[in-house]
Amino acid sequence: MPGITPDVISHKLAISPAYKPVRQKRRSYDAERYEAMRTEVEKVQTIGFIREATYPVWLANFVMVRKSTGGWRMCQDYTDLNKACPKDSFLLPRIDQLVDATAGHELLSFMDAYSGYNQIFMHPPDSEHTAFITDKGLYCYNVMPFGLKNAGATYQRLVNKIFAGYIGNIMEVYVDDMLVKSRSAEDHLQNLLIMFGILKDYRMRLNPKKCAFGVSSGKFLGFMISQRGIEANPEKIKAIIDMERPKTTKDIQSLTGRVAALTRFISRATDKCVSGTAVSSVLIRKPEKAELPIFYVSKALQSAELRYPPLEQLALALVVSARRLRPYFQAHGIKVLTNQPLRQVLQKPEISGRLIKWAIELGEFDIQFVPRPAEKGQAVVDFISELTPSTVQPTPEEITETILPDEPNVERFDTSTPIWGLHVDGSANQQGCGAGFVLTTPDGLKIEYALRFDFRTSNNEAEYEALLAGLRLAKSMNAKQIRIHSDSQLIVNQVTADFAAKDASMYAYLSTTHQLLRSFQAYEIKQIPRGENSHADALARLASAINDKVGRKVPVEILAQPSTVTSEACAVRYEDTWMSPIYLYLTNGTLPEDKAQARKLRYRSARYTVINDVLYKRGYTTPYLKCLTAEQGEYILREIHSGVCGDHSGSRSLAHKAFRQGYFWPTVHQDANSLVKRCDKCQRFDNVPHIPAEPLTPIVSPWPFAQ
């Protein structure tokens, strides 16, 4: 009997002694199944796959399954036996990785083992446990049958052993499905000779009916593989097209399962299949100048995810992609094409908790954020949909007047520096006051923003508020040159100094605007018709009228007071603190003259970093913690301990709460302990300990000199 010699591998059951043997009762079948069973038993007994069993302790029934060709396949119901066998932890290869590794080769050869499982012998002591009952007697397998729990792991262990050194180079193997691949046609024959030599040495047989040699494309693990890449199996597509309209729950589940098998080939599949909001992404590879899609990922947003801001939804899409496509992210550098400031959001130390968690999760991968170019390949063109659809008409290139800040040596627009665009509009009516603006990045992305005022304003004041808010956002995003468009004649001409600001309120707004414009290298401002400013006008009306409906989610900020109102603050003078040496070393490289102190400072400073002139403490498992002085830390502890939401917690809990709020200073534990001891309410109402200060002295004798 041909097959793999037991010296190479054999299948062991490793039945747990905690399970009692089960002898299944004989089942009854129709005459057709009995006849097919007898024919199959006679055939496999002649080959030597089975033999008669005597006194088996485990007994299973045979099951006849109809083949797609119309014939019958004999299987065994090893349900009880499989429950007694522990799971083999040997992992099978990931199908998507194998499929991706085969794409792009000039010639391929597809092979399938002949009765692959039956080419591995059973471990002799376990052979009797595979016994099954027929109307002619009891039989057991000499070879590994189909249906055993760990049969796939055993076969994968075999092919990994015999093809070691070639898997991943010239061939890919998934259980009994084998593929030989060659980058060039000249090398394919040599690769086949190597593979055939291994098969001959180990006496493994192939099924000629399921083999195809030297072809440019073929089906492997349910996917169509070719030099162009990976394509969906036409048979799966045809099966969905030919399905009848689902009428029952089972039909809907069947349709869902078939569609799920093709989701990697469907752009924004979740958006098309479910209602509501979803996030999607596409993984592409770029051989030379082409862009070939590899995997589409989609996720429907649920419950709280629907309320995420647009940038957080974009970060969620990246996290979902990293989780589902983890092997790709681990093996390759990933470039994220986006016009959103995603990198800045994930690297800000004051971001929300989930963004910190996502940033840490993405930190293990080599991810680069690059702007999406204006010209994109077809794969990206077919997929990309802007975060919010644009309703603003393109503005003309002619600018009526260029206004430069009142600073010396400031040149006009530099063509090498990106130019941002800003459309602003304000609205004041009986329902309320609001403003809106659309900030356009150099790459063409439009960021919408709306503001609602808790104070009454005029239309002109609302226009100024929109302008100031847009300039503040552009400044925070490091814009250097900006073009401003407004439909207010008064605002544009006051900024360009064509009109004088006689009203005190207008003069205050104009002064604040000029002060903010000095932050830019150059700017341009122009009045446009209201029809060309419809996008910003819709945002302003959205903010001023709560009942106004806009078909997408837009962030609305509420301003409590006008932008011209300045807050009064007292100057606080700080002396040198524990942070001063670390901050000076990290910013200027200043070290103490003492070598020992300098070495100690360098070692200590490795745990800190400076972001935006603020010192933060770094940790392996914690987010960045803002460093405070002892006075600031005392205030933080006092607010946490006995503030509005204070619960008068203990010193250790108080210190950990300060850390969780994102603050750090070296004496936090000592300060927390001191604060709790000095808290009047804690000392008054805390539980009074009744344990004596020292152990009680036992009385040894009931009276003096007792025996």
C-alpha positions in Angstrom: 0.0 0.0 0.0 1.6 3.3 -1.1 1.8 6.2 1.3 4.1 8.1 3.7 6.2 5.8 5.8 5.4 5.8 9.5 9.0 6.8 10.2 8.2 10.2 8.8 4.9 10.8 10.4 1.8 9.0 11.7 -1.4 10.3 13.2 -1.9 9.9 16.9 -5.3 10.5 18.6 -4.1 11.2 22.2 -7.5 10.3 23.6 -8.1 11.8 27.1 -8.6 9.2 29.8 -11.3 11.4 31.3 -13.7 10.5 28.5 -15.5 7.2 28.5 -15.6 5.2 25.2 -18.7 5.7 23.1 -20.3 3.0 20.9 -22.8 4.6 18.6 -26.0 2.7 17.8 -26.3 1.5 14.3 -28.3 3.8 12.0 -30.6 2.7 9.2 -30.2 4.0 5.6 -32.0 3.5 2.3 -30.9 0.9 -0.2 -29.1 3.3 -2.4 -26.8 4.5 0.4 -26.2 0.9 1.5 -25.2 -0.1 -2.0 -22.8 2.9 -2.3 -21.3 2.1 1.1 -20.6 -1.6 0.2 -18.9 -0.5 -3.0 -16.7 2.0 -1.2 -15.8 -0.4 1.6 -14.8 -3.1 -0.9 -12.6 -0.6 -2.8 -10.8 0.8 0.3 -10.4 -2.7 1.8 -8.8 -3.9 -1.4 -6.4 -1.0 -1.4 -5.5 -1.6 2.3 -6.9 1.5 3.8 -9.2 -0.4 6.2 -9.3 -3.7 7.9 -11.7 -5.6 10.0 -11.9 -4.5 13.7 -12.3 -6.8 16.7 -13.5 -5.7 20.1 -13.3 -1.9 19.4 -14.0 0.3 22.4 -14.9 3.3 20.2 -17.5 2.8 17.4 -18.9 5.3 14.9 -21.5 5.2 12.1 -20.8 5.7 8.5 -22.3 8.7 6.7 -22.8 8.8 2.9 -22.5 12.3 1.4 -23.5 13.2 -2.1 -20.7 14.6 -4.3 -21.1 17.5 -6.7 -20.5 15.0 -9.5 -23.5 12.9 -8.4 -21.5 10.1 -6.8 -21.2 9.2 -3.1 -18.5 9.8 -0.6 -18.3 7.7 2.6 -17.5 9.5 5.8 -17.6 8.6 9.5 -19.4 10.3 12.3 -16.4 10.8 14.7 -18.2 13.4 16.8 -17.8 11.5 20.1 -14.2 10.5 19.4 -13.3 14.1 18.5 -14.6 15.3 21.8 -12.2 13.0 23.6 -9.2 14.2 21.6 -7.4 17.5 22.7 -7.0 20.2 20.1 -3.7 20.2 18.3 -2.3 23.7 18.6 -0.3 23.4 15.4 -1.5 26.4 13.4 -2.5 26.3 9.7 -1.2 29.0 7.4 -3.3 32.1 6.8 -5.1 31.7 3.5 -4.9 35.4 2.6 -1.1 35.4 3.1 -0.6 32.3 0.9 -2.8 33.8 -1.8 -1.0 37.1 -1.7 2.4 35.4 -1.9 1.4 33.6 -5.1 0.2 36.7 -7.0 2.6 38.3 -9.5 4.4 35.1 -10.8 4.7 34.3 -14.5 4.0 30.6 -14.3 2.1 28.5 -11.8 1.5 24.8 -11.2 -1.5 23.7 -9.2 -1.4 20.2 -7.6 -3.6 18.3 -5.3 -2.7 15.1 -3.3 -4.6 11.9 -4.2 -6.7 11.1 -1.1 -4.3 13.2 0.8 -5.3 12.2 4.3 -5.3 8.5 3.4 -1.5 8.7 2.5 -0.7 9.1 6.2 -0.8 5.9 8.4 -2.5 5.8 11.7 -0.5 5.2 14.9 -1.0 1.4 15.3 -2.4 1.6 18.9 -5.0 4.2 17.8 -6.1 2.4 14.7 -8.8 0.4 16.4 -10.4 3.6 17.8 -11.4 4.6 14.3 -13.8 1.7 13.9 -17.1 2.1 12.2 -20.1 -0.1 11.8 -21.6 -1.4 8.6 -24.2 -4.0 7.7 -21.4 -6.4 6.8 -19.3 -5.9 10.0 -16.9 -3.7 11.8 -13.9 -2.0 10.1 -11.2 0.4 11.3 -8.7 2.5 9.3 -5.0 1.7 8.8 -4.6 5.2 7.4 -5.7 8.6 8.6 -9.4 9.0 7.6 -11.3 12.2 6.9 -13.3 13.7 9.8 -10.8 13.4 12.6 -10.3 16.4 14.7 -6.6 17.0 14.2 -6.2 15.5 10.7 -5.5 18.9 9.1 -2.8 19.8 11.6 -1.1 16.4 11.1 -1.1 16.8 7.3 0.2 20.4 7.5 3.0 19.3 9.8 3.9 16.7 7.2 4.1 19.1 4.2 6.0 21.7 6.3 8.5 19.0 7.1 9.1 17.5 3.7 9.0 20.9 1.8 11.1 22.8 4.4 13.3 25.3 2.7 11.1 25.6 -0.4 7.8 26.9 1.1 7.6 30.6 0.5 10.3 30.5 -2.1 9.2 28.3 -5.0 6.0 26.8 -3.6 3.1 27.4 -1.2 1.3 24.6 0.6 -2.0 24.5 2.5 -2.7 21.0 3.8 -3.1 18.9 0.6 -3.3 21.9 -1.9 0.2 22.6 -3.4 1.4 25.3 -5.7 4.7 25.7 -7.5 5.4 29.3 -8.6 8.1 30.9 -10.7 8.9 34.6 -11.4 10.2 33.6 -14.8 9.1 30.8 -17.2 12.8 29.6 -17.5 12.9 28.6 -13.8 9.6 26.8 -13.7 10.8 23.5 -15.0 13.7 23.3 -12.5 11.3 24.2 -9.7 8.9 21.3 -10.7 11.9 18.9 -10.8 12.7 19.8 -7.2 9.1 19.3 -6.1 8.7 16.0 -8.0 11.9 14.7 -6.5 10.6 15.4 -3.0 7.3 13.7 -3.7 9.1 10.6 -5.1 11.4 10.4 -2.0 8.4 10.5 0.4 6.1 8.3 -1.8 3.4 11.0 -2.0 0.8 10.6 -4.8 -0.9 13.4 -6.8 -4.4 13.4 -8.3 -3.9 14.1 -12.1 -7.5 15.2 -12.5 -6.9 18.1 -10.1 -3.5 19.2 -11.3 -2.5 21.9 -13.8 1.1 22.5 -14.7 2.8 25.6 -16.3 -0.2 27.8 -16.4 -0.4 31.6 -16.1 -3.5 31.6 -13.9 -5.7 29.3 -11.9 -7.8 28.7 -8.8 -6.0 28.3 -5.5 -7.8 28.1 -2.1 -10.9 29.6 -3.7 -9.2 32.6 -5.3 -8.2 33.2 -8.9 -4.4 33.8 -9.0 -2.5 35.3 -12.0 0.4 37.5 -12.7 -1.9 40.5 -12.5 -2.8 39.7 -8.9 -5.8 38.2 -7.1 -9.3 38.1 -8.4 -12.6 36.9 -7.1 -13.7 33.3 -8.0 -16.2 33.6 -10.8 -18.0 30.6 -9.5 -18.7 32.4 -6.2 -20.0 35.4 -8.1 -22.2 33.3 -10.2 -23.6 31.5 -7.2 -24.7 34.8 -5.7 -26.2 36.0 -9.0 -28.1 32.8 -9.5 -29.5 32.7 -6.0 -33.3 33.1 -5.7 -34.7 35.9 -3.7 -34.3 35.1 0.0 -37.5 34.2 1.7 -36.5 32.8 5.1 -33.9 33.5 7.7 -31.8 30.6 6.5 -31.8 32.1 3.0 -30.6 35.4 4.3 -27.9 33.8 6.3 -26.8 31.9 3.2 -26.6 35.1 1.2 -24.7 36.9 3.9 -22.1 34.1 4.1 -21.6 34.2 0.3 -21.2 37.9 0.2 -18.8 37.8 3.2 -16.5 35.6 1.1 -16.1 38.4 -1.4 -15.8 41.4 0.8 -12.1 41.8 0.2 -12.9 42.5 -3.5 -15.7 44.9 -2.9 -14.8 48.6 -2.3 -16.7 50.0 0.8 -18.7 46.8 1.1 -20.1 47.7 4.5 -21.4 51.0 3.1 -23.3 49.1 0.4 -24.6 46.3 2.5 -25.8 48.1 5.7 -27.6 51.3 6.4 -26.1 54.0 8.5 -22.4 55.1 8.7 -19.4 52.9 8.0 -15.6 53.4 7.7 -13.6 51.8 4.9 -10.1 51.5 3.6 -8.2 49.9 0.8 -4.7 48.3 0.9 -2.9 48.6 -2.4 0.5 47.8 -3.8 2.4 49.8 -6.4 4.5 47.8 -8.8 6.2 50.5 -10.9 3.5 53.1 -11.7 0.4 50.9 -11.3 -1.8 50.7 -8.3 -3.3 47.3 -7.6 -5.9 46.8 -4.8 -5.1 43.9 -2.4 -7.7 44.1 0.3 -10.8 46.2 1.0 -11.8 46.6 4.7 -15.1 48.0 5.9 -16.7 48.3 9.3 -20.2 49.5 10.2 -20.2 52.1 13.0 -22.3 51.2 16.0 -23.7 53.0 19.1 -21.1 55.4 20.3 -18.9 55.1 17.2 -21.6 56.9 15.3 -20.9 60.0 17.4 -17.2 60.1 16.8 -15.8 63.2 15.2 -14.7 62.8 11.6 -11.0 62.6 12.5 -11.6 59.9 15.1 -13.6 57.9 12.6 -10.7 58.2 10.2 -8.3 57.0 13.0 -10.8 54.1 13.7 -10.6 53.1 10.0 -6.8 52.9 10.3 -7.0 50.8 13.5 -9.5 48.4 12.0 -7.3 48.0 9.0 -4.3 47.3 11.1 -6.2 44.7 13.1 -7.6 42.8 10.1 -4.4 43.2 8.0 -1.9 42.7 10.8 0.4 40.4 8.8 0.8 43.1 6.1 1.4 45.9 8.6 4.0 43.7 10.4 5.9 42.7 7.2 5.8 45.9 5.3 6.0 49.7 5.7 2.6 51.3 5.3 2.0 54.7 3.7 -1.3 56.2 4.7 -2.6 58.6 1.9 -4.8 61.1 3.6 -5.5 64.8 3.5 -6.5 64.9 7.1 -4.1 65.9 9.9 -4.2 62.3 11.2 -0.6 62.2 12.3 -0.9 65.3 14.4 -4.0 64.1 16.1 -2.5 60.7 17.1 0.7 62.3 18.4 -0.9 65.0 20.6 -0.4 64.3 24.3 -3.7 65.8 25.3 -5.9 63.6 23.1 -8.7 61.5 24.4 -8.3 58.1 25.9 -9.3 56.0 22.9 -7.0 58.0 20.7 -4.1 57.3 23.1 -5.0 53.6 23.0 -5.1 53.6 19.2 -1.9 55.5 19.0 -0.1 53.0 21.2 -1.6 50.1 19.2 -0.4 51.6 15.9 3.0 52.5 17.3 4.4 49.0 16.7 3.9 49.4 12.9 6.0 51.3 10.4 3.3 53.8 9.3 4.0 57.0 7.4 1.3 59.6 6.8 1.7 61.3 3.4 -0.6 63.7 1.7 -2.8 62.2 -1.0 -1.5 63.5 -4.4 -3.7 65.2 -6.8 -3.2 62.5 -9.5 -4.2 59.1 -8.3 -4.1 55.6 -9.8 -7.4 54.0 -10.7 -7.5 51.8 -7.6 -7.5 54.9 -5.3 -9.8 56.8 -7.6 -12.4 54.0 -7.4 -12.2 54.0 -3.6 -11.6 57.4 -2.2 -14.6 59.5 -1.1 -14.0 62.8 0.6 -14.8 63.1 4.2 -17.5 65.7 3.4 -18.8 66.4 -0.1 -17.8 69.8 -1.5 -20.6 72.3 -2.2 -18.3 75.4 -2.7 -17.7 76.4 -6.3 -14.1 76.8 -7.4 -12.8 80.2 -6.8 -11.1 82.2 -9.5 -7.4 82.6 -9.5 -7.5 86.4 -9.7 -7.2 88.1 -6.4 -8.3 91.7 -6.2 -5.8 92.9 -3.5 -3.0 91.4 -1.5 -2.6 92.6 2.1 0.7 91.8 3.9 1.1 91.9 7.7 2.7 94.9 9.2 6.0 93.2 9.7 9.3 94.1 8.0 10.9 91.9 5.3 7.7 90.1 4.5 7.5 89.0 0.9 4.4 88.2 -1.2 3.1 84.7 -1.8 6.0 82.2 -2.1 5.1 79.5 -4.7 7.2 76.9 -2.9 5.0 77.3 0.3 1.5 75.7 0.3 -1.4 78.1 0.1 -4.6 77.4 2.2 -8.1 78.6 1.4 -10.7 80.0 3.8 -14.4 80.7 3.2 -16.2 82.4 6.0 -19.8 83.6 6.7 -21.8 84.7 9.7 -25.5 84.7 10.5 -27.7 86.6 13.0 -31.4 86.2 13.2 -34.3 85.8 15.7 -33.4 82.2 16.4 -29.8 82.8 17.3 -26.4 83.9 16.1 -23.8 81.7 14.5 -20.9 81.5 12.1 -19.4 78.9 9.7 -16.3 78.5 7.7 -14.7 76.0 5.3 -10.9 75.7 5.5 -9.3 74.2 2.4 -5.9 72.5 2.7 -3.3 72.7 -0.1 -4.3 69.2 -1.2 -7.9 70.2 -1.6 -9.5 68.7 1.5 -12.3 70.9 2.9 -12.7 71.0 6.7 -16.1 72.3 7.8 -16.7 74.1 11.1 -19.7 75.8 12.7 -20.0 78.1 15.7 -23.0 79.1 17.8 -22.9 82.1 20.1 -24.3 82.3 23.5 -24.4 86.1 23.2 -26.2 88.5 20.8 -24.2 89.8 17.8 -24.9 91.7 14.7 -24.3 90.2 11.2 -21.0 92.1 10.9 -19.8 90.8 14.3 -20.8 87.3 13.3 -18.7 87.6 10.1 -15.7 88.7 12.1 -16.2 85.8 14.5 -16.2 83.4 11.6 -13.0 85.0 10.2 -11.2 84.8 13.5 -12.2 81.2 14.2 -11.0 80.2 10.7 -7.7 82.0 11.2 -7.2 80.4 14.6 -7.8 76.9 13.1 -5.4 77.6 10.2 -2.8 78.8 12.5 -3.1 75.7 14.7 -2.6 73.6 11.5 0.7 75.4 10.7 -0.7 77.3 7.7 1.8 79.9 6.4 -0.1 81.4 3.5 -3.8 81.8 3.2 -6.5 83.1 0.9 -9.6 84.4 2.5 -13.0 84.7 0.9 -16.0 86.5 2.4 -19.3 87.8 1.1 -19.3 90.7 3.5 -18.3 94.0 1.8 -17.7 95.7 5.2 -15.4 93.1 6.6 -13.2 92.7 3.5 -12.8 96.5 3.0 -12.0 97.1 6.7 -9.3 94.4 6.6 -7.9 95.9 3.4 -8.0 99.4 5.0 -10.4 100.7 2.3 -13.1 101.4 5.0 -12.5 102.8 8.4 -13.7 101.1 11.5 -15.5 103.9 13.4 -17.6 101.7 15.7 -15.8 100.6 18.9 -16.9 97.0 18.4 -15.7 96.9 14.8 -12.4 98.5 15.7 -11.8 95.9 18.4 -12.6 93.0 16.0 -10.4 94.6 13.3 -7.5 95.0 15.8 -7.8 91.3 16.8 -8.0 90.2 13.2 -4.8 92.2 12.2 -3.0 90.8 15.3 -3.9 87.2 14.2 -3.0 87.8 10.6 0.5 88.7 11.6 1.0 85.0 12.4 1.0 84.3 8.6 3.7 85.0 6.1 1.2 86.3 3.6 -2.5 86.4 3.1 -5.0 87.5 0.4 -8.6 88.6 1.0 -11.4 89.0 -1.5 -15.1 89.7 -1.5 -17.2 87.1 -3.4 -20.9 86.9 -4.2 -23.1 85.1 -1.7 -23.9 82.4 -4.3 -20.2 81.4 -4.4 -20.1 81.2 -0.6 -23.1 78.9 -0.2 -21.1 76.2 1.7 -20.0 78.6 4.5 -23.4 80.2 4.5 -25.1 76.8 5.1 -22.8 76.2 8.1 -23.6 79.6 9.6 -27.3 79.0 9.3 -26.9 75.5 10.8 -25.2 77.0 13.9 -27.7 79.9 14.2 -30.9 77.9 13.7 -31.0 74.6 15.7 -33.9 73.3 13.5 -32.0 73.8 10.3 -31.3 70.4 8.7 -28.0 69.5 7.1 -27.5 66.1 5.7 -24.2 65.2 7.4 -22.5 65.6 10.7 -20.7 68.9 11.3 -18.9 69.9 14.6 -20.6 72.9 16.2 -18.6 74.9 18.8 -20.4 77.2 21.3 -18.7 80.5 22.1 -19.6 81.9 25.5 -18.1 85.4 24.8 -16.9 87.5 21.9 -13.3 86.9 20.6 -12.5 90.6 21.4 -12.9 90.0 25.2 -9.5 89.4 26.7 -9.0 87.5 29.9 -7.1 89.2 32.6 -4.3 87.2 34.3 -1.8 87.9 36.9 1.9 87.3 36.1 3.2 84.3 38.0 6.9 84.1 38.6 8.5 80.6 39.1 11.9 79.9 40.5 14.0 76.9 39.5 12.1 73.6 40.0 12.9 69.9 39.7 12.0 70.3 36.0 14.5 73.0 35.2 17.7 70.9 34.7 15.8 68.3 32.6 14.2 71.0 30.5 17.4 72.8 29.9 19.2 69.6 28.9 16.5 68.5 26.5 16.1 71.9 24.8 19.6 73.4 24.9 21.9 70.5 26.0 22.9 72.2 29.2 24.6 69.9 31.7 26.0 70.4 35.2 29.8 70.9 35.5 30.0 67.9 37.9 30.5 64.8 35.7 28.6 62.5 38.1 25.7 64.9 38.2 25.8 65.3 34.4 25.8 61.5 33.9 22.9 61.2 36.3 20.9 63.9 34.5 21.4 62.3 31.1 20.2 59.0 32.4 17.2 60.7 34.1 16.3 62.8 31.1 15.8 59.8 28.9 12.5 59.3 30.5 11.2 62.8 29.5 10.5 64.7 26.4 9.5 68.2 25.4 6.5 68.9 23.2 5.5 72.5 22.4 7.8 73.8 25.1 6.1 71.6 27.8 7.9 68.8 29.6 6.3 65.4 29.6 7.2 62.1 31.3 7.3 59.1 29.0 6.4 55.5 30.0 6.4 52.1 28.4 2.7 51.4 29.1 1.4 54.8 30.0 0.6 57.9 27.9 2.7 61.0 28.2 2.2 62.7 31.6 2.5 66.5 31.9 5.1 67.5 34.4 4.0 69.9 37.2 5.7 71.9 39.9 5.0 71.1 43.6 2.5 74.0 43.8 0.6 72.9 40.7 0.6 69.4 42.0 -0.8 70.5 45.3 -3.7 72.2 43.5 -4.4 69.1 41.3 -4.5 66.9 44.4 -6.7 69.2 46.3 -9.2 69.4 43.4 -9.3 65.6 43.0 -9.5 65.0 46.7 -12.1 67.6 47.8 -13.2 69.4 44.7 -16.6 69.4 43.0 -16.3 65.7 42.2 -13.9 64.8 45.0 -14.7 61.7 47.1 -12.0 62.1 49.7 -10.1 59.0 48.6 -7.0 57.7 50.3 -3.5 58.8 49.6 -2.6 55.9 47.3 -5.8 56.1 45.3 -5.4 59.9 45.1 -1.9 59.6 43.6 -3.1 57.1 41.0 -6.0 59.4 40.0 -3.5 62.2 39.4 -1.6 59.9 37.1 -4.7 58.9 35.3 -5.5 62.5 34.7 -2.2 62.9 32.9 0.0 64.7 35.5 3.3 63.8 37.1 5.7 65.2 39.7 8.2 63.3 41.7 6.7 63.8 45.2 3.1 62.9 44.2 2.8 60.1 46.7 4.3 62.1 49.6 2.1 65.1 48.8 -1.0 62.9 48.6 -0.3 61.3 51.9 0.3 64.7 53.5 -2.9 66.2 52.0 -5.0 63.3 53.3 -3.5 63.7 56.8 -4.2 67.4 56.8 -7.8 67.1 55.4 -10.2 68.1 58.2 -13.2 66.1 57.0 -11.1 62.9 56.5 -9.8 63.2 60.1 -13.3 63.9 61.5 -15.4 61.3 59.7 -12.9 58.5 58.9 -13.4 55.2 60.6 -11.8 55.2 64.1 -9.4 52.3 64.6 -10.3 50.3 67.7 -7.2 48.0 67.6 -4.9 48.7 70.6 -1.7 50.5 70.0 0.3 47.5 71.3 -0.4 43.8 71.7 -2.3 42.8 74.8 -0.3 41.1 77.6 -1.8 37.7 78.4 -2.3 36.7 82.1 -0.2 33.6 82.7 -1.5 32.6 86.1 -4.9 33.3 87.8 -3.3 34.4 91.1 0.3 35.0 92.2 2.5 32.0 92.8 0.0 29.6 91.3 1.3 26.2 90.4 
